[in-house]
Amino acid sequence: AAIDYLWPSNGPALRGSTIVSLFGNNFQDTVDIYCIFGDSRVQAIVKSNSEMKCRTPSHIPALVNVSVVSDGTLVYTSTSTLQFLFTPDVSVDKITPEFGYTAGDYPVIVFGSNFLNTSSLGCLFGDMKSRGVFLSNTSLLCLAPSPLG
């Protein structure tokens, strides 16, 4: 078995619980398979012979090496090292405006801390998702969606 890459390569530190997919070949479905993030070991779940998943543990913000152990044996990577970046957890302090028209499509500015400029940045309005635009590590902009469709 060999691991080619993992995704995503970063997630919240203290909250943890990022589902990381590891891709490669010849993965064997066994109960004794673990991902190791730095010094923390978590159970892995083999989804197919080319994909497995692990849930990140809580960790201090840091860049750590990632490895996999299956039946007591280290699974090799095709690259020199796999790494995961535990980022400071995001927090939201306030939004403006706090209410608006049901037609949606108006800008909402979110203020907080530890925002990252990533392609997966977004806002959740109830159960409706909206793509986010990074303004700074303390602010982002989202368009309010319409609950009417």
DRENMILUM-59347 format. One record per residue: residue number from 1; x, y, z of N, C-alpha, C in turn. Coordinates in steps of 0.2 Angstrom, whole numbers, padded with zeros to 4 digits. Layout:
BEGIN
+------+-------+-------+-------+-------+-------+-------+-------+-------+-------+
! dodo !   n.x !   n.y !   n.z !  ca.x !  ca.y !  ca.z !   c.x !   c.y !   c.z !
+------+-------+-------+-------+-------+-------+-------+-------+-------+-------+
!  NUM !     X !     Y !     Z !     X !     Y !     Z !     X !     Y !     Z !
...
+------+-------+-------+-------+-------+-------+-------+-------+-------+-------+
% end
This chain:
BEGIN
+------+-------+-------+-------+-------+-------+-------+-------+-------+-------+
! dodo !   n.x !   n.y !   n.z !  ca.x !  ca.y !  ca.z !   c.x !   c.y !   c.z !
+------+-------+-------+-------+-------+-------+-------+-------+-------+-------+
!    1 !  0004 ! -0006 !  0000 !  0000 !  0000 !  0000 !  0004 !  0006 !  0000 !
!    2 !  0002 !  0011 ! -0003 !  0006 !  0018 ! -0003 !  0001 !  0024 ! -0003 !
!    3 !  0002 !  0029 !  0000 ! -0002 !  0035 !  0000 !  0001 !  0040 ! -0004 !
!    4 ! -0003 !  0043 ! -0009 ! -0001 !  0048 ! -0013 ! -0002 !  0055 ! -0011 !
!    5 ! -0008 !  0057 ! -0008 ! -0009 !  0063 ! -0005 ! -0015 !  0063 !  0000 !
!    6 ! -0016 !  0069 !  0003 ! -0022 !  0069 !  0008 ! -0025 !  0076 !  0006 !
!    7 ! -0032 !  0076 !  0008 ! -0036 !  0082 !  0007 ! -0042 !  0082 !  0012 !
!    8 ! -0043 !  0088 !  0015 ! -0040 !  0094 !  0015 ! -0033 !  0094 !  0019 !
!    9 ! -0029 !  0098 !  0018 ! -0022 !  0098 !  0021 ! -0022 !  0103 !  0027 !
!   10 ! -0028 !  0106 !  0029 ! -0028 !  0110 !  0035 ! -0035 !  0110 !  0038 !
!   11 ! -0035 !  0112 !  0045 ! -0042 !  0112 !  0048 ! -0041 !  0115 !  0055 !
!   12 ! -0046 !  0116 !  0059 ! -0046 !  0119 !  0065 ! -0042 !  0115 !  0070 !
!   13 ! -0038 !  0118 !  0074 ! -0034 !  0115 !  0079 ! -0038 !  0112 !  0085 !
!   14 ! -0040 !  0117 !  0090 ! -0043 !  0114 !  0096 ! -0050 !  0110 !  0095 !
!   15 ! -0054 !  0113 !  0090 ! -0060 !  0109 !  0088 ! -0059 !  0102 !  0085 !
!   16 ! -0053 !  0102 !  0081 ! -0052 !  0096 !  0078 ! -0058 !  0093 !  0073 !
!   17 ! -0059 !  0087 !  0073 ! -0064 !  0084 !  0069 ! -0065 !  0085 !  0062 !
!   18 ! -0059 !  0087 !  0058 ! -0059 !  0088 !  0051 ! -0059 !  0081 !  0048 !
!   19 ! -0063 !  0079 !  0044 ! -0062 !  0073 !  0040 ! -0057 !  0073 !  0035 !
!   20 ! -0052 !  0070 !  0035 ! -0046 !  0070 !  0030 ! -0047 !  0064 !  0026 !
!   21 ! -0047 !  0065 !  0020 ! -0046 !  0059 !  0015 ! -0039 !  0058 !  0013 !
!   22 ! -0037 !  0052 !  0013 ! -0030 !  0050 !  0011 ! -0031 !  0045 !  0005 !
!   23 ! -0027 !  0047 ! -0001 ! -0028 !  0044 ! -0007 ! -0022 !  0040 ! -0009 !
!   24 ! -0022 !  0034 ! -0012 ! -0017 !  0030 ! -0014 ! -0019 !  0024 ! -0017 !
!   25 ! -0015 !  0018 ! -0016 ! -0017 !  0012 ! -0019 ! -0016 !  0006 ! -0014 !
!   26 ! -0019 !  0001 ! -0015 ! -0019 ! -0005 ! -0012 ! -0020 ! -0005 ! -0004 !
!   27 ! -0025 ! -0001 ! -0002 ! -0027 !  0000 !  0005 ! -0031 ! -0007 !  0006 !
!   28 ! -0029 ! -0010 !  0012 ! -0033 ! -0016 !  0015 ! -0037 ! -0014 !  0020 !
!   29 ! -0044 ! -0016 !  0020 ! -0049 ! -0015 !  0025 ! -0047 ! -0019 !  0031 !
!   30 ! -0045 ! -0016 !  0036 ! -0043 ! -0020 !  0042 ! -0045 ! -0015 !  0048 !
!   31 ! -0046 ! -0019 !  0054 ! -0048 ! -0015 !  0060 ! -0042 ! -0011 !  0063 !
!   32 ! -0036 ! -0014 !  0062 ! -0030 ! -0011 !  0065 ! -0027 ! -0006 !  0060 !
!   33 ! -0030 ! -0001 !  0058 ! -0027 !  0004 !  0054 ! -0029 !  0011 !  0057 !
!   34 ! -0023 !  0015 !  0057 ! -0023 !  0021 !  0061 ! -0020 !  0027 !  0057 !
!   35 ! -0022 !  0033 !  0058 ! -0019 !  0039 !  0055 ! -0015 !  0042 !  0061 !
!   36 ! -0009 !  0044 !  0060 ! -0005 !  0048 !  0065 ! -0004 !  0055 !  0063 !
!   37 ! -0007 !  0060 !  0067 ! -0006 !  0067 !  0066 ! -0001 !  0069 !  0071 !
!   38 !  0005 !  0070 !  0069 !  0010 !  0072 !  0074 !  0011 !  0066 !  0079 !
!   39 !  0009 !  0067 !  0085 !  0010 !  0061 !  0090 !  0003 !  0058 !  0092 !
!   40 ! -0002 !  0061 !  0089 ! -0009 !  0058 !  0090 ! -0011 !  0053 !  0085 !
!   41 ! -0014 !  0047 !  0088 ! -0016 !  0042 !  0084 ! -0024 !  0042 !  0084 !
!   42 ! -0027 !  0041 !  0078 ! -0034 !  0041 !  0077 ! -0036 !  0035 !  0073 !
!   43 ! -0042 !  0032 !  0073 ! -0044 !  0027 !  0069 ! -0045 !  0029 !  0062 !
!   44 ! -0043 !  0025 !  0057 ! -0044 !  0026 !  0050 ! -0050 !  0021 !  0048 !
!   45 ! -0053 !  0024 !  0043 ! -0059 !  0020 !  0040 ! -0057 !  0019 !  0032 !
!   46 ! -0056 !  0013 !  0030 ! -0054 !  0012 !  0023 ! -0061 !  0012 !  0019 !
!   47 ! -0061 !  0016 !  0014 ! -0067 !  0017 !  0010 ! -0067 !  0013 !  0004 !
!   48 ! -0061 !  0012 !  0001 ! -0060 !  0008 ! -0005 ! -0052 !  0006 ! -0005 !
!   49 ! -0050 !  0003 ! -0010 ! -0043 !  0001 ! -0011 ! -0039 !  0007 ! -0012 !
!   50 ! -0042 !  0013 ! -0014 ! -0038 !  0019 ! -0015 ! -0040 !  0025 ! -0011 !
!   51 ! -0044 !  0024 ! -0006 ! -0046 !  0030 ! -0001 ! -0047 !  0027 !  0006 !
!   52 ! -0045 !  0031 !  0011 ! -0047 !  0030 !  0018 ! -0048 !  0037 !  0021 !
!   53 ! -0051 !  0037 !  0026 ! -0053 !  0043 !  0030 ! -0051 !  0043 !  0037 !
!   54 ! -0049 !  0049 !  0040 ! -0048 !  0050 !  0047 ! -0051 !  0056 !  0049 !
!   55 ! -0053 !  0056 !  0056 ! -0055 !  0062 !  0059 ! -0049 !  0065 !  0063 !
!   56 ! -0048 !  0071 !  0062 ! -0042 !  0074 !  0066 ! -0044 !  0075 !  0073 !
!   57 ! -0038 !  0074 !  0077 ! -0039 !  0075 !  0084 ! -0039 !  0082 !  0086 !
!   58 ! -0041 !  0084 !  0092 ! -0039 !  0091 !  0094 ! -0032 !  0092 !  0095 !
!   59 ! -0029 !  0098 !  0093 ! -0022 !  0098 !  0093 ! -0020 !  0106 !  0094 !
!   60 ! -0014 !  0107 !  0096 ! -0012 !  0114 !  0096 ! -0011 !  0117 !  0089 !
!   61 ! -0012 !  0123 !  0087 ! -0010 !  0125 !  0081 ! -0003 !  0124 !  0079 !
!   62 ! -0002 !  0120 !  0073 !  0005 !  0118 !  0071 !  0004 !  0114 !  0065 !
!   63 !  0010 !  0114 !  0061 !  0011 !  0109 !  0055 !  0014 !  0103 !  0058 !
!   64 !  0010 !  0097 !  0056 !  0012 !  0091 !  0059 !  0013 !  0086 !  0053 !
!   65 !  0017 !  0081 !  0054 !  0018 !  0075 !  0049 !  0012 !  0071 !  0050 !
!   66 !  0010 !  0068 !  0044 !  0004 !  0063 !  0045 !  0007 !  0056 !  0042 !
!   67 !  0005 !  0051 !  0046 !  0007 !  0044 !  0043 !  0001 !  0039 !  0045 !
!   68 !  0002 !  0034 !  0042 ! -0003 !  0028 !  0043 !  0000 !  0022 !  0045 !
!   69 ! -0003 !  0019 !  0050 !  0000 !  0012 !  0052 ! -0006 !  0007 !  0051 !
!   70 ! -0004 !  0002 !  0047 ! -0009 ! -0004 !  0046 ! -0006 ! -0010 !  0048 !
!   71 ! -0010 ! -0013 !  0053 ! -0008 ! -0020 !  0056 ! -0001 ! -0019 !  0059 !
!   72 !  0001 ! -0013 !  0062 !  0007 ! -0013 !  0065 !  0013 ! -0010 !  0060 !
!   73 !  0011 ! -0010 !  0054 !  0016 ! -0008 !  0049 !  0015 ! -0001 !  0046 !
!   74 !  0020 !  0003 !  0045 !  0020 !  0010 !  0042 !  0018 !  0009 !  0035 !
!   75 !  0013 !  0013 !  0033 !  0011 !  0013 !  0026 !  0015 !  0019 !  0022 !
!   76 !  0019 !  0017 !  0017 !  0023 !  0022 !  0014 !  0019 !  0027 !  0010 !
!   77 !  0023 !  0033 !  0009 !  0020 !  0038 !  0005 !  0024 !  0039 ! -0001 !
!   78 !  0021 !  0041 ! -0007 !  0024 !  0041 ! -0013 !  0028 !  0048 ! -0013 !
!   79 !  0026 !  0053 ! -0009 !  0030 !  0059 ! -0008 !  0034 !  0058 ! -0002 !
!   80 !  0039 !  0063 !  0000 !  0043 !  0062 !  0006 !  0039 !  0062 !  0012 !
!   81 !  0034 !  0067 !  0013 !  0030 !  0068 !  0019 !  0024 !  0070 !  0017 !
!   82 !  0019 !  0068 !  0021 !  0012 !  0071 !  0021 !  0011 !  0075 !  0027 !
!   83 !  0008 !  0081 !  0026 !  0008 !  0086 !  0032 !  0001 !  0088 !  0032 !
!   84 ! -0001 !  0090 !  0039 ! -0008 !  0093 !  0040 ! -0006 !  0099 !  0044 !
!   85 ! -0010 !  0105 !  0043 ! -0009 !  0111 !  0046 ! -0015 !  0112 !  0051 !
!   86 ! -0014 !  0112 !  0057 ! -0019 !  0113 !  0062 ! -0019 !  0121 !  0063 !
!   87 ! -0024 !  0124 !  0061 ! -0025 !  0131 !  0061 ! -0028 !  0134 !  0067 !
!   88 ! -0027 !  0140 !  0070 ! -0031 !  0143 !  0075 ! -0038 !  0143 !  0073 !
!   89 ! -0042 !  0141 !  0078 ! -0050 !  0140 !  0077 ! -0053 !  0147 !  0075 !
!   90 ! -0057 !  0147 !  0071 ! -0061 !  0153 !  0069 ! -0066 !  0154 !  0074 !
!   91 ! -0067 !  0161 !  0075 ! -0073 !  0163 !  0079 ! -0076 !  0169 !  0076 !
!   92 ! -0083 !  0169 !  0077 ! -0087 !  0175 !  0074 ! -0089 !  0179 !  0080 !
!   93 ! -0088 !  0186 !  0080 ! -0090 !  0190 !  0085 ! -0096 !  0194 !  0083 !
!   94 ! -0097 !  0196 !  0077 ! -0103 !  0199 !  0075 ! -0104 !  0199 !  0067 !
!   95 ! -0110 !  0201 !  0065 ! -0112 !  0201 !  0058 ! -0115 !  0208 !  0057 !
!   96 ! -0115 !  0211 !  0051 ! -0119 !  0217 !  0049 ! -0121 !  0217 !  0042 !
!   97 ! -0127 !  0218 !  0040 ! -0132 !  0219 !  0045 ! -0134 !  0212 !  0048 !
!   98 ! -0138 !  0213 !  0054 ! -0141 !  0207 !  0057 ! -0147 !  0204 !  0055 !
!   99 ! -0150 !  0208 !  0050 ! -0157 !  0206 !  0047 ! -0157 !  0209 !  0040 !
!  100 ! -0162 !  0206 !  0036 ! -0162 !  0209 !  0029 ! -0168 !  0206 !  0026 !
!  101 ! -0169 !  0208 !  0020 ! -0175 !  0206 !  0015 ! -0174 !  0199 !  0014 !
!  102 ! -0180 !  0196 !  0013 ! -0180 !  0188 !  0011 ! -0178 !  0187 !  0004 !
!  103 ! -0178 !  0192 !  0000 ! -0176 !  0192 ! -0007 ! -0168 !  0190 ! -0007 !
!  104 ! -0165 !  0191 ! -0002 ! -0158 !  0189 ! -0001 ! -0153 !  0193 ! -0006 !
!  105 ! -0148 !  0191 ! -0008 ! -0143 !  0194 ! -0012 ! -0140 !  0201 ! -0010 !
!  106 ! -0140 !  0202 ! -0004 ! -0137 !  0208 ! -0001 ! -0130 !  0206 !  0003 !
!  107 ! -0125 !  0210 !  0003 ! -0119 !  0208 !  0007 ! -0120 !  0208 !  0014 !
!  108 ! -0117 !  0203 !  0017 ! -0116 !  0203 !  0025 ! -0109 !  0202 !  0026 !
!  109 ! -0107 !  0207 !  0031 ! -0100 !  0207 !  0033 ! -0099 !  0203 !  0040 !
!  110 ! -0095 !  0198 !  0040 ! -0094 !  0194 !  0046 ! -0087 !  0196 !  0049 !
!  111 ! -0088 !  0198 !  0056 ! -0082 !  0200 !  0059 ! -0080 !  0195 !  0064 !
!  112 ! -0074 !  0193 !  0065 ! -0071 !  0188 !  0070 ! -0064 !  0188 !  0070 !
!  113 ! -0061 !  0182 !  0070 ! -0054 !  0181 !  0071 ! -0052 !  0174 !  0067 !
!  114 ! -0046 !  0174 !  0065 ! -0043 !  0168 !  0062 ! -0046 !  0166 !  0055 !
!  115 ! -0049 !  0170 !  0052 ! -0051 !  0169 !  0045 ! -0045 !  0167 !  0040 !
!  116 ! -0046 !  0162 !  0036 ! -0041 !  0161 !  0031 ! -0043 !  0162 !  0024 !
!  117 ! -0039 !  0164 !  0020 ! -0041 !  0165 !  0013 ! -0040 !  0158 !  0009 !
!  118 ! -0046 !  0155 !  0009 ! -0046 !  0148 !  0006 ! -0052 !  0148 !  0001 !
!  119 ! -0052 !  0143 ! -0004 ! -0057 !  0143 ! -0008 ! -0063 !  0140 ! -0005 !
!  120 ! -0063 !  0137 !  0001 ! -0069 !  0134 !  0004 ! -0072 !  0139 !  0009 !
!  121 ! -0070 !  0145 !  0009 ! -0073 !  0150 !  0014 ! -0080 !  0151 !  0012 !
!  122 ! -0084 !  0151 !  0017 ! -0091 !  0152 !  0016 ! -0095 !  0154 !  0023 !
!  123 ! -0101 !  0155 !  0022 ! -0106 !  0157 !  0027 ! -0112 !  0152 !  0027 !
!  124 ! -0115 !  0151 !  0033 ! -0121 !  0147 !  0033 ! -0126 !  0151 !  0036 !
!  125 ! -0132 !  0152 !  0033 ! -0138 !  0155 !  0035 ! -0143 !  0150 !  0036 !
!  126 ! -0144 !  0148 !  0042 ! -0148 !  0142 !  0044 ! -0145 !  0136 !  0040 !
!  127 ! -0149 !  0133 !  0035 ! -0146 !  0128 !  0032 ! -0144 !  0129 !  0025 !
!  128 ! -0144 !  0136 !  0023 ! -0142 !  0138 !  0017 ! -0134 !  0141 !  0016 !
!  129 ! -0131 !  0138 !  0012 ! -0124 !  0140 !  0011 ! -0123 !  0146 !  0006 !
!  130 ! -0118 !  0150 !  0008 ! -0116 !  0155 !  0004 ! -0108 !  0156 !  0003 !
!  131 ! -0106 !  0157 ! -0003 ! -0098 !  0157 ! -0004 ! -0096 !  0164 !  0000 !
!  132 ! -0090 !  0163 !  0003 ! -0087 !  0169 !  0006 ! -0082 !  0172 !  0003 !
!  133 ! -0081 !  0179 !  0003 ! -0075 !  0182 !  0001 ! -0071 !  0185 !  0006 !
!  134 ! -0064 !  0183 !  0006 ! -0060 !  0185 !  0011 ! -0058 !  0192 !  0011 !
!  135 ! -0059 !  0196 !  0016 ! -0057 !  0203 !  0017 ! -0051 !  0204 !  0021 !
!  136 ! -0050 !  0200 !  0026 ! -0044 !  0200 !  0031 ! -0045 !  0194 !  0035 !
!  137 ! -0040 !  0193 !  0040 ! -0041 !  0188 !  0045 ! -0046 !  0189 !  0050 !
!  138 ! -0049 !  0195 !  0050 ! -0054 !  0197 !  0055 ! -0061 !  0199 !  0051 !
!  139 ! -0061 !  0198 !  0045 ! -0068 !  0200 !  0041 ! -0068 !  0196 !  0035 !
!  140 ! -0074 !  0195 !  0033 ! -0076 !  0192 !  0027 ! -0083 !  0194 !  0025 !
!  141 ! -0084 !  0193 !  0018 ! -0091 !  0195 !  0015 ! -0094 !  0189 !  0012 !
!  142 ! -0101 !  0189 !  0014 ! -0105 !  0184 !  0011 ! -0111 !  0187 !  0008 !
!  143 ! -0114 !  0184 !  0003 ! -0121 !  0187 !  0000 ! -0126 !  0182 !  0004 !
!  144 ! -0131 !  0186 !  0007 ! -0136 !  0182 !  0010 ! -0140 !  0179 !  0005 !
!  145 ! -0142 !  0172 !  0006 ! -0146 !  0169 !  0001 ! -0153 !  0170 !  0002 !
!  146 ! -0158 !  0169 ! -0002 ! -0165 !  0170 ! -0001 ! -0168 !  0163 !  0001 !
!  147 ! -0172 !  0163 !  0006 ! -0175 !  0157 !  0008 ! -0181 !  0155 !  0004 !
!  148 ! -0182 !  0160 ! -0001 ! -0188 !  0159 ! -0006 ! -0186 !  0155 ! -0012 !
!  149 ! -0179 !  0154 ! -0013 ! -0176 !  0150 ! -0018 ! -0174 !  0154 ! -0024 !
+------+-------+-------+-------+-------+-------+-------+-------+-------+-------+
% end
